[in-house]
Amino acid sequence: MRNFTFSLIIVTVSFFAFSFNSLSNNAKSNSDLSDRKAVAVITIDAASINAFFKKYPKLKKYQKDVDDIYKAKQYKSLWYDDKSITEFGSLLYQKVNVLKDQGIEEKMPYKEQIDEAFNESSSNKPSQLDTELLLTSMYVFYASNVYSGVDPATLKKIGWYLPAKSISYTHILDSLMVDTNRLNEDDNLLFSQYYRLKGALKKYRKIETDNLWQKIAIDSATFKDLRPDDTAIAIKQIRNRLFVVGDLKQDSGSDIYDEELMAGVLNYKKRYNLKINYALTRDIINQMNEPISKRIRTIMLNMERCRWIPTKLAKAEEYVMVNIPSFRLFYVKDGKYDLVSDIFVGNRLSETVIFSGSMDRIVFSPYWYVPNSIIQNELKLQIASDKNYLEEHNMEWNGGKVRQKPGPKIRWD
C-alpha cells in the first residue's frame, strides 16, 4: 500500500475547510518599495512607542505587535506621505468604519481620536506621532480581528483544538500596501467560503433593513403538510420567502403549489441539506419562521469559524472533513468526494472534539479509548449495576483507562 499524507479537519458547520498559505515571497521584496514611499516626517523610536501606550492604555495589548512592525520597518513612518496621511491609511480607516460587514462587532479603542485625525476641518487633531501610532494600532486591531479571529486560549476553552494560525502582521502589511485590493479579498489569509458568507451577511442584513422577512402564517393545530397542487395562503407566503432569499427568480404571488414553487423548494432544501422532496412540513415552515436576526448571528458565527481554519487546505490534494450536524464524513481527493460515510459524533455528554491536524496513516479496527467524561458519567454507573458490563461490551481496563477492543463485537448501548 502506498505511503500517503492527508489532513483531517472536523467542523461544526457545512462548509469546506481549506488552507492558510504564508504570503508570497513578493511581500519581502516589496517591503523595501513601501519603505521608500513613506517619508519620515516624525521621529519614532522605542521610547516614543512606550510613551504612546502609556497615554493610550486601552491599546496596550497591541504594543508588542506595533513594536515588531516598527523594528522591521527601521522605525520609519508608515502612514504619512509628506505631511498627509497616505491613501492606504485612508482605505484602512474606511474598512474599520464598516467592520460590521466582516461580521465583527468589536469597537476600536480611541476611535474618536482617529476620527479627528481624518477630519480635515478639525481643530483638535492628535499630533502626527500620536496619529501615526494610532493608525498602526488600528491596523493591528483590524488584522487581528479579521484575519486571526478568536485567540487560541478561547478556542481551547470552548473545546476547539485547532492549531493557531501563524500570521506576520508585518508581512501582511507589506502585501496590503503593495496591493490594496487584498483588503477586499485575499485567499491567502481567509479561504473563499469566508467571502461567500460575507456576501450572505450583506444580503440578509438588507432583507432585515427592508423588512422583507415576513412570517409564514400556519395554524399548528390544523396544519397538514403542503404538497404540489395544494392551495393555501401559506403557499403564497412561502413563495415570497423563497424569492426574497434567492431560491426563486420571481414571485408570481400565486397561492397554488405549482412547478415553479417546486423548483424553489428543492433549491431551499439543497441549501440546508434537508431531505430532498416536495413536502413542506411544519418543521420546515418553523425553520423558515426563525427570526432573521438568528440567521444573521449564524452567518457571523460561521465567518468567525472560517478565521480559525488554516487556509492551506484550499489547495490540498486530499483531506478528510467531518460535518458534525449532518453526521457525515467526506474524504476529498483532487477536489472530488471519493468517499462519503455516515458517522457517530457523540451526544451532549460525550461530544466529538473539534480539531484539525495531519495524519500519515489509518489504523483499521483500533482500540477505542473511552473518554474520561463517558467513564465518569456513564460507565461507572453501568459497571456498578453489572459487573460483567465491560466484558459484554468487549471492553477492558488498561492503565486506569477503559478501552474497547477491536473486532466484530464492537457495539455501544
C-alpha positions in Angstrom: 0.0 0.0 0.0 1.5 3.4 -1.0 2.5 5.9 1.6 0.3 9.0 1.8 -0.3 12.0 3.9 -3.6 13.9 4.2 -5.1 16.4 6.5 -8.0 15.9 8.9 -10.4 18.6 10.0 -13.6 18.3 11.9 -16.0 21.3 11.7 -19.4 22.1 13.1 -21.0 23.6 10.0 -21.3 22.5 6.4 -18.5 24.3 4.8 -15.3 23.1 3.2 -12.1 23.6 5.2 -9.2 25.0 3.2 -5.8 26.4 3.7 -3.7 29.2 5.2 -0.6 29.8 3.0 2.1 32.1 4.1 2.2 35.2 2.0 4.3 35.0 -1.1 7.9 35.9 -1.2 7.0 39.0 -3.1 5.9 40.6 0.2 9.5 40.7 1.4 10.8 42.2 -1.9 8.0 44.7 -1.9 8.6 45.8 1.7 11.5 48.0 0.5 9.3 49.6 -2.0 6.7 50.6 0.6 9.6 51.9 2.8 10.8 54.2 0.1 7.3 55.6 -0.5 7.0 56.6 3.2 8.5 59.9 4.3 9.8 60.1 7.8 8.2 63.3 8.9 8.2 62.3 12.5 10.5 60.7 14.9 9.6 57.2 16.0 11.6 55.1 18.5 11.1 52.6 21.2 10.8 55.3 23.8 8.1 57.2 21.9 6.2 54.0 21.3 6.3 53.1 25.0 5.1 56.6 25.9 2.3 56.3 23.5 0.9 53.2 25.0 1.1 54.7 28.5 -1.0 57.6 27.1 -3.5 55.2 25.4 -3.6 52.3 27.8 -6.6 50.6 26.1 -4.3 49.8 23.2 -1.7 48.1 25.4 -2.4 44.6 24.1 -1.2 45.7 20.6 2.1 47.1 21.8 4.3 44.1 21.0 2.9 43.8 17.5 3.4 47.5 16.9 6.9 47.3 18.3 7.7 44.4 15.9 6.3 46.3 12.9 8.5 49.3 13.5 11.6 47.3 14.2 11.1 45.6 10.9 10.5 48.9 9.2 13.5 50.5 10.8 11.2 53.0 12.7 10.1 54.7 9.5 6.7 56.3 9.2 4.1 54.0 7.8 1.1 56.3 7.3 2.5 59.7 6.2 3.5 60.8 2.8 5.0 64.3 3.2 2.5 65.7 5.8 -0.6 63.9 4.7 -2.0 60.5 5.7 -1.4 58.0 2.8 -4.1 56.7 0.6 -3.7 53.3 2.1 -4.2 54.7 5.6 -7.5 56.3 4.4 -8.6 52.9 2.9 -7.8 51.1 6.1 -9.8 53.7 8.1 -12.8 53.1 5.8 -12.6 49.4 6.4 -12.6 49.8 10.1 -15.6 52.1 9.8 -17.6 49.2 8.2 -16.1 46.4 10.3 -19.6 45.0 10.8 -19.5 43.9 7.1 -16.9 41.4 8.3 -19.3 40.1 10.9 -17.3 41.8 13.7 -18.8 43.8 16.5 -15.6 44.9 18.2 -15.1 48.6 18.7 -11.8 50.2 18.1 -10.5 51.9 21.2 -9.9 55.7 20.9 -11.9 55.7 17.6 -12.9 59.3 18.4 -9.3 60.4 18.2 -8.8 58.6 14.9 -11.9 60.2 13.5 -10.4 63.6 14.4 -7.2 62.7 12.5 -9.2 62.2 9.3 -11.4 65.2 9.8 -9.9 67.9 7.7 -11.8 70.7 9.4 -11.0 69.5 12.9 -9.1 71.8 15.2 -8.5 69.0 17.7 -6.4 66.6 15.7 -3.9 64.3 17.5 -0.3 65.0 17.0 1.4 63.4 14.0 3.2 61.0 16.3 0.0 60.0 18.0 -1.8 59.7 14.7 1.0 57.5 13.3 0.8 55.1 16.2 -2.9 55.2 16.4 -3.1 54.1 12.8 -0.6 51.3 13.4 -2.6 50.1 16.4 -5.7 50.4 14.2 -4.1 48.2 11.6 -3.2 45.5 14.2 -6.7 45.8 15.6 -8.2 45.2 12.1 -5.8 42.4 11.1 -6.2 40.5 14.4 -10.0 40.6 14.3 -10.4 39.9 10.6 -7.6 37.5 9.8 -6.9 35.8 13.2 -10.2 35.6 14.9 -10.6 34.3 18.5 -7.4 33.7 20.4 -6.1 30.2 20.9 -6.9 30.2 24.6 -10.6 31.0 23.9 -10.7 28.2 21.3 -9.3 25.7 23.8 -11.8 26.9 26.4 -14.7 26.1 24.2 -13.2 22.7 23.1 -11.9 23.5 19.7 -8.4 22.2 19.3 -7.3 24.0 16.1 -3.6 25.0 15.6 -3.0 28.7 15.9 -2.6 30.4 12.5 0.8 31.7 12.0 0.4 35.4 11.0 3.0 38.0 10.5 1.4 41.4 10.8 4.5 43.0 9.1 4.3 40.7 6.1 0.5 41.2 5.8 1.0 45.0 6.0 3.6 44.9 3.2 1.3 42.9 0.9 -1.6 45.2 1.6 0.4 48.3 0.9 1.5 46.9 -2.4 -1.9 45.7 -3.5 -4.7 47.4 -1.6 -7.3 45.2 -3.3 -6.3 42.5 -0.9 -8.2 44.4 1.7 -11.3 43.3 -0.1 -10.4 39.7 -0.7 -7.3 37.5 -0.2 -7.5 33.7 -0.3 -4.0 33.6 1.3 -5.5 34.9 4.5 -9.1 33.7 4.5 -10.4 30.8 2.4 -13.1 31.5 -0.2 -16.0 30.3 1.9 -15.5 33.3 4.2 -16.2 35.7 1.4 -19.3 33.9 0.4 -20.5 34.2 3.9 -19.6 37.9 3.8 -21.9 38.3 0.8 -24.6 36.4 2.5 -24.3 38.6 5.6 -24.8 41.7 3.4 -27.8 40.2 1.7 -29.6 39.1 4.9 -28.9 42.5 6.6 -30.6 44.2 3.7 -33.5 41.9 3.9 -33.8 42.8 7.6 -33.5 46.5 6.9 -36.1 46.4 4.1 -38.5 44.4 6.4 -38.8 41.6 3.8 -38.7 38.7 6.3 -42.4 38.2 6.8 -43.7 35.4 9.0 -45.4 32.5 7.3 -48.8 32.0 9.0 -50.0 28.5 9.8 -52.4 27.0 12.3 -50.4 24.5 14.2 -53.5 22.7 15.4 -54.9 22.0 11.9 -51.8 22.2 9.7 -51.2 19.4 7.2 -48.1 19.0 5.0 -48.3 21.1 1.9 -47.7 19.3 -1.4 -47.8 20.0 -5.1 -51.2 21.3 -6.4 -52.3 22.3 -2.9 -53.7 25.8 -2.4 -53.1 27.9 0.8 -52.3 31.4 1.9 -49.1 29.9 3.4 -48.0 28.8 0.0 -48.1 32.4 -1.3 -46.1 33.5 1.8 -43.5 30.7 1.2 -43.2 31.7 -2.4 -42.4 35.2 -1.4 -39.8 34.0 1.1 -38.1 31.8 -1.4 -38.0 34.8 -3.8 -36.6 37.1 -1.1 -33.7 34.7 -0.3 -33.0 33.9 -3.9 -34.4 30.3 -4.3 -36.9 31.7 -6.8 -36.2 34.1 -9.6 -39.6 35.8 -9.4 -42.6 36.0 -7.2 -45.9 35.3 -9.1 -48.0 35.9 -6.0 -49.8 32.6 -6.6 -51.2 30.6 -3.7 -51.0 27.3 -5.7 -48.1 24.9 -5.1 -47.1 24.8 -8.8 -44.0 23.6 -10.7 -42.2 26.9 -10.3 -42.6 26.7 -6.5 -41.5 23.0 -6.6 -38.1 24.1 -8.1 -37.7 26.8 -5.4 -38.5 24.3 -2.6 -35.8 21.9 -3.9 -33.3 24.8 -4.1 -34.1 25.7 -0.5 -33.8 22.1 0.8 -30.5 21.6 -1.0 -29.0 24.7 0.6 -30.0 23.5 4.1 -29.1 19.8 3.5 -32.7 18.7 4.1 -34.3 15.6 2.7 -35.0 16.2 -1.0 -38.7 16.0 -1.6 -41.6 18.4 -2.3 -43.3 18.2 1.1 -43.5 21.4 3.1 -43.8 20.1 6.7 -44.4 22.0 9.9 -40.8 21.6 10.8 -39.6 23.2 7.6 -42.0 26.1 8.0 -40.9 26.6 11.6 -37.4 26.8 10.3 -38.4 29.4 7.8 -40.0 31.3 10.6 -36.8 31.6 12.6 -36.1 35.3 13.2 -33.8 36.8 10.6 -31.6 38.1 13.4 -30.9 34.4 14.3 -29.9 33.7 10.7 -27.6 36.8 10.8 -25.9 35.6 14.0 -25.4 32.2 12.5 -23.7 33.7 9.5 -21.4 35.8 11.7 -20.6 32.8 13.8 -19.6 30.8 10.7 -17.5 33.7 9.5 -15.6 33.5 12.8 -15.1 29.8 12.4 -13.7 30.4 9.0 -11.0 32.6 10.6 -9.8 29.7 12.7 -9.3 27.2 9.9 -5.9 27.0 8.2 -6.3 28.1 4.6 -3.7 25.7 3.3 -6.4 23.1 2.9 -7.7 25.1 -0.1 -5.0 23.6 -2.3 -4.7 20.2 -0.5 -4.8 17.2 -2.8 -6.7 15.2 -0.3 -8.2 15.6 3.1 -10.9 14.3 5.4 -13.7 16.6 6.6 -16.4 15.7 9.2 -19.6 17.7 9.2 -20.9 17.1 12.7 -24.5 18.4 12.3 -25.1 16.1 9.3 -23.3 13.1 10.8 -21.2 12.8 7.7 -17.6 12.2 6.8 -16.2 13.2 3.5 -12.9 12.0 2.0 -11.9 14.6 -0.6 -9.3 13.9 -3.3 -8.4 16.2 -6.1 -11.4 18.3 -5.3 -13.9 15.5 -5.5 -15.7 13.3 -2.9 -14.0 9.9 -3.1 -15.9 8.7 0.0 -19.0 9.8 1.9 -19.8 7.9 5.1 -22.3 8.2 8.0 -20.6 8.6 11.4 -21.3 8.8 15.1 -20.3 12.1 16.7 -21.4 11.7 20.3 -24.2 13.2 22.4 -24.1 16.3 24.7 -22.2 14.5 27.4 -19.6 13.0 25.0 -19.3 15.4 22.1 -16.7 14.8 19.5 -13.7 17.1 20.0 -13.3 19.8 17.3 -9.8 19.7 15.9 -7.6 19.7 12.8 -4.3 18.1 12.2 -2.2 16.0 9.8 -2.3 12.2 9.6 0.2 9.9 7.9 -1.7 6.6 8.5 -5.1 5.0 9.1 -5.5 2.2 11.7 -8.3 -0.2 10.9 -10.1 -1.8 13.9 -8.1 0.1 16.5 -8.6 0.1 20.3 -11.0 2.8 21.2 -10.1 4.6 24.4 -13.3 5.7 26.1 -13.2 9.4 27.0 -13.0 10.1 30.7 -16.3 12.0 30.6 -18.0 8.9 29.4 -16.3 6.8 32.1 -17.4 9.2 34.9 -20.9 9.9 33.6 -21.9 6.6 32.1 -19.6 3.6 32.5 -19.1 3.7 36.3 -22.9 3.5 36.8 -23.2 0.6 34.3 -20.3 -1.3 35.9 -21.7 -0.7 39.4 -25.0 -2.4 38.3 -23.5 -5.1 36.2 -20.0 -6.5 37.0 -19.8 -8.1 33.5 -20.7 -5.0 31.6 -17.1 -4.4 30.3 -16.7 -8.0 29.1 -20.1 -8.0 27.5 -19.2 -4.9 25.5 -15.8 -6.1 24.5 -14.1 -3.6 26.8 -11.2 -3.8 29.3 -9.3 -1.7 31.8 -5.9 -0.6 30.6 -3.6 1.6 32.7 -6.5 3.2 34.6 -8.5 3.8 31.5 -11.2 1.8 29.7 -10.7 0.8 26.1 -12.9 -1.1 23.6 -11.1 -4.0 21.9 -11.1 -4.3 18.1 -13.2 -6.9 16.4 -16.7 -7.7 15.2 -18.3 -7.5 18.7 -17.9 -3.7 18.8 -21.2 -2.1 20.0 -22.3 0.7 22.2 -25.7 0.7 24.0 
